[in-house]
Amino acid sequence: MPELPEVETMVRGIRNDCSGRTISSVEFVRCQRKPISVSPERETVVQRLKGRRIENVHRLAKRILLELDSRETVVVEPRMTGLLLVSEPPTAEHRRVVWHFEPSPDRAHHLEFWDRRGLGTLSLLTHDQLVDLRLKLGPDALTITEQQWQSRLSKTVREIKVALLDQSLVAGIGNLYASEILHRSGISPLRSAATLTVKQIAKLDEATHHILNEAIRYEGSTLTDGTYRNALNKDGSYQNHHRVYQKAGTRCFTCGKAEIQRIVQAQRATFFCSRCQK
């Protein structure tokens, strides 16, 4: 489930404990579950990371970047159920990777990647490979401008909800926050992206920044499956502020009259109010 707010929260949660730390060893934990994707080979990753220093921790769309003093970068994509933690993980059987650090007073001894379903990925990229990855992604959802929205949406006739999930159009928005953003914008998820007016694009831009920043402030959304946890293995709380996501059949909080509906678009569930989002 981790989307931009959850990944940004993870980055902020691990940055202090990881930045400037030297990696003494990397452990790929023996796991009986579906294995995560690792590139290059695990043995190569272990060799190339040993003794390297983590210069900084950043976010790229829905990925966490550990920048190394070798000019290589560890790229972790949590996908549906992955977490990066500096505390004990939710369960022992879903532990995947542990970065052990040289001791540092008052800071974590290790960083851990935990993934219940094994859908996450770990890649060690060269500088040029990271540049190529950045070129494949659209503007970050936290910094995209109205002008960029206008330029990009005008070129696609896809339904706006589907377009928002395209990471090459705008990077960082996932299924949950797409529904919430469109509800705050008052835009139907069925509307063709290319037909949005200037006024609607302004509302979309405002809603995107507001929703994502609010979700970061509340440290993300922990849903009923309890999968998402922050870097200290604690729940986020933005789920308490959702207006439409997973609220099908309940009365709309905004208008107080219509019921929230659920439809499927591009094989993903969409939640919206037909009265607020005509």
CORQUIPE-V119584 format. One record per residue. RES is the residue in one small letter. OMEGA is omega in degrees with one decimal (* if undefined). D_CENTER is the distance of its C-alpha to the mean C-alpha in whole Angstrom. Layout:
# CORQUIPE-V119584
res omega d_center
RES OMEGA D_CENTER
RES OMEGA D_CENTER
This chain:
# CORQUIPE-V119584
res omega d_center
m -173.7 8
p 174.4 4
e -174.3 3
l -178.4 3
p -179.5 6
e 179.5 5
v 177.1 4
e 177.6 7
t 176.9 9
m -179.7 9
v 179.8 10
r -177.9 13
g -177.3 14
i -171.2 15
r -175.8 16
n -178.4 20
d -174.8 20
c -176.0 19
s -179.9 20
g -177.6 24
r 175.7 24
t -179.1 26
i 179.2 25
s 177.8 28
s 175.8 27
v -177.4 24
e 170.1 24
f -172.1 23
v 176.6 24
r -174.6 26
c -179.0 24
q -178.6 26
r 177.9 23
k -177.2 21
p 174.0 20
i 177.3 17
s -179.7 17
v 179.5 19
s -3.1 20
p -179.5 23
e -176.4 25
r 179.8 24
e 178.8 28
t 178.1 27
v 179.7 24
v -178.1 26
q -175.6 28
r -179.7 26
l -176.8 24
k 178.7 27
g 179.8 29
r 178.4 26
r 175.2 25
i -177.8 21
e -178.5 22
n 178.2 18
v -177.4 15
h 173.4 12
r 171.7 9
l -174.9 9
a -179.9 7
k 179.8 4
r 175.0 7
i -179.5 9
l 171.7 12
l -176.7 15
e -174.8 18
l 178.9 22
d 177.6 25
s -174.7 26
r 169.8 24
e -177.9 22
t 171.1 18
v -179.8 16
v 178.7 13
v 175.8 11
e -175.0 8
p -175.7 7
r -167.5 7
m -169.8 9
t -178.0 11
g 178.6 10
l 167.5 10
l -173.4 12
l 171.6 15
v 178.2 18
s 178.3 20
e -178.1 21
p 179.4 19
p 178.4 19
t -179.3 21
a -172.2 23
e -179.8 23
h 176.4 19
r -175.7 19
r -175.5 19
v 175.1 19
v 171.7 21
w 177.9 21
h -177.7 24
f 168.1 25
e -173.5 29
p 175.5 30
s -175.4 29
p 173.2 30
d 176.1 28
r -176.1 25
a 179.5 23
h -176.0 25
h 172.1 22
l -174.2 18
e 173.2 17
f -178.0 15
w -177.9 15
d -175.4 14
r -173.7 16
r 177.1 16
g -179.3 16
l -177.0 13
g 179.5 12
t 174.3 13
l -179.8 15
s 172.6 16
l -172.4 19
l 170.9 19
t 178.8 22
h -178.2 22
d 178.1 23
q 177.9 21
l 176.3 18
v 179.2 20
d 178.7 20
l 179.8 16
r -177.8 15
l -179.5 18
k -175.4 16
l 175.3 14
g 176.7 14
p 178.7 14
d -175.7 11
a 179.0 11
l -175.3 12
t -179.4 15
i -178.4 16
t 177.2 20
e -179.6 22
q 177.7 24
q 174.8 21
w -177.2 20
q -177.6 24
s -174.0 24
r -178.4 21
l -178.8 22
s -175.8 25
k -179.7 25
t 178.8 24
v 178.6 25
r 173.8 23
e -172.2 22
i 178.4 20
k 179.4 17
v -179.8 17
a -178.6 17
l -179.1 14
l 179.8 12
d -175.1 13
q 175.8 11
s 176.7 15
l 173.9 16
v -171.6 13
a 171.0 9
g -177.4 6
i 175.7 8
g -171.0 7
n -177.9 11
l -173.2 11
y 174.5 10
a 178.4 12
s -178.7 15
e 179.7 15
i -179.2 15
l 177.8 18
h 178.9 20
r 179.6 20
s -175.1 21
g -177.5 24
i 176.8 23
s 177.4 24
p -179.0 21
l -178.1 24
r 175.8 25
s -177.0 25
a -175.8 23
a -176.9 26
t 179.6 28
l 178.6 26
t 177.0 28
v 179.9 28
k 179.3 28
q 177.8 25
i 176.5 23
a 177.9 24
k 178.1 22
l 179.3 19
d 179.9 19
e -178.2 19
a 179.9 17
t -178.8 14
h -179.0 15
h -176.3 16
i -176.6 14
l 178.8 11
n 175.9 13
e 179.8 14
a 176.0 11
i -179.8 11
r 178.9 15
y 175.5 15
e 172.2 12
g -176.2 10
s 173.0 11
t -175.4 13
l -173.8 14
t 177.8 18
d 176.1 17
g -174.1 16
t -175.5 13
y 174.5 11
r 178.1 12
n -173.9 12
a 178.2 14
l 178.2 17
n 177.2 16
k 177.4 17
d 162.7 15
g -178.7 13
s -178.8 16
y 177.3 14
q 178.3 15
n -178.5 19
h 177.2 18
h 177.6 17
r -175.2 20
v -171.2 19
y -178.8 16
q 180.0 18
k -179.5 21
a 178.4 24
g 177.2 27
t -178.8 27
r -178.8 29
c 178.9 26
f -174.5 26
t -178.3 26
c 179.4 30
g -175.5 31
k -176.6 33
a 174.8 31
e 176.1 29
i -179.9 25
q 175.9 25
r 174.4 23
i 178.4 23
v 176.9 21
q -179.0 20
a 177.2 19
q 177.6 19
r 179.6 16
a 176.1 18
t 179.4 18
f -177.9 19
f 175.5 22
c -176.9 25
s 178.5 28
r 179.4 30
c -174.0 27
q -177.0 25
k * 29
